[in-house]
Amino acid sequence: MHPPAAKNPAFMSGVPELVVLRLLAQREMYGYEIARLIRTLTNDSLSLGEGVLYPALHAMEQRGLVRSRSVAAEGRIRIYYRLSARGHARLSRLTAEWQRLRTGIEGILGAADHG
């Protein structure tokens, strides 16, 4: 039995960064909101736990891909993240790479059906 893609680290390489940047390109969000939206949009096939999401957000912030701001909400401080210009450029590159990879894999899967 093979692990699901979401639990396979090699298969998942680059996925957290890509999906987080894509969501933040739409609007500013806080961490839990990002995690919940990922689960919702993928019908729970992809879930980024706190141990993956927050280190990824912090690394992206250090690299200048996202910016953060603290907001007092519901009796606590929430950290909201938004995409920077560098983040938009990185998202464009990652999206192109994943689309190229997807096209290649679909070619192989389609060829497997014919062979």
N, C-alpha and C positions, 0 to 999 in steps of 0.2 A: 504494500500500500504506500502510495506517495503522499507527502505532506501537501496540504492545500497551498496554493501560490502565496497566500498571505502569511504562511508560516515557513516559507522556504526563503532563507536569507539571500541566496545567490539569485534566485528569480526576482526577488523584490528589490534588488540593488537599484537605487535611483528613484524608486516609486514614491516613497514618502515626500521627497523634495518636489517631484513633478506634481503630485496631486495637491500638495499644500500651496505651491506657487499658483497653480491653476485656480484654486478656490479663492485665494487672496487677490487674484487679478480681477475678480468680480466685485469684491467689497472687503472692507476691513472686518476682521473677526477676532474673537478670543479663542484660546486653545480648545476648551471643551466644545465650543460651537463648531470648530473645524473638525474635531474628532467625530462628533455626532453627524455632521453633514456627510462626511466620508462614508460612514456606515449606512446612512440613509440612501445616498446616491448609488452605492454599490450593492444594495440589498444585503448588507452584512457580509459580503464576500471579501471585503477589505476593511480591516479595523486597525487603527493605529493607537496603541495604548500609550499611556503617559510616558512610559520608558522609552518610546520611540519618538513620539510627537514633540515633546518639549525639548529634548536634546537636538532634534532636527531644527526646530524653530530657533533655538539659541545659536546653533551653528550657522544657519542662514542669516541671522542677524549679524553675527561676527563677520561674515563674508560680505555684508552690505546688500543682501538680496531682499531683506525685509527690514522694516522699521517698527518699533513698538512704542506704545504709550500706555501709561497707567490711568485707569478710570475707576473712581469709587462707584460701585454698583451693588445694590442689594446687601449693604452692610459689609462689603469686602472690596478688595482691590482686584480688578480684572486687568490683564495685560492684553491690549488689542494690537494685532499685527496688520500691517499693510505692505503691499509690494512697493519696492523702490524701482527706480529706472533700471538699475543693474539687475533686479529681480525679473523685470519684464523681459530684458534681453536674455537672461538665463532660461526663462520659461519658453521663449521662442526656440532656443537651441534644443532644449530637452524635448519639446513637442515634436520638432522635426526629426530628432533621433528616434523617438518612440514610434512615430508614424512610419519611418523607414523600416524599423524592426518589425512592426506589425504587418506591413506589406510583405516582407520577406517570409515571415512565419505563415501568413495566409497562403502564400505561394507554395510552401512546403506542404501544408496541411491539405491544400487542394490537389497537389500532385500525388499525395499519398492515397487520395480517394480514387485516382485514375490508374494507379500502378499496381 
